[in-house]
Amino acid sequence: MIGNRDGSTPPRIARESAATDLTTERLCGLLSDSLRRRALRALDPDEGTVALSQLADRIADESDREVEMKLHHHHLPKLDEAGLVRYDGDENVVEARPQPDMADQYLEL
């Protein structure tokens, strides 16, 4: 793990419902992709599950099918593994999880 400039270890983000603890470095890596950021912004934790096709419609710049495939095969599994969303690839539904304060701050950028 890479330390801070002052030599200290980066803080771990405490997560109530996360599958894993996220370091600042890992969170920045996850949010470095614009499609993942748009997916997280388009999901509301109070909304419950959303169909993958509906999420793709909300954020599509490209053809809807292309966005849907990118989300299904690459981006949503990464966000699910990190505990930022719940994604069921068999049912093609995704659900937002409450975001740590730090994730919300990065999504604002």
Secondary structure, 3 states (H helix, E strand, C coil): CCCCCCCCCCCEECCCCCCCCEEHHHHHHHCCCHHHHHHHHHCCCCCCEEEHHHHHHHHCCCCHHHHHHHHHHHHHHHHHHCCCEEEECCCCEEEECCCCHHHHHHHCC
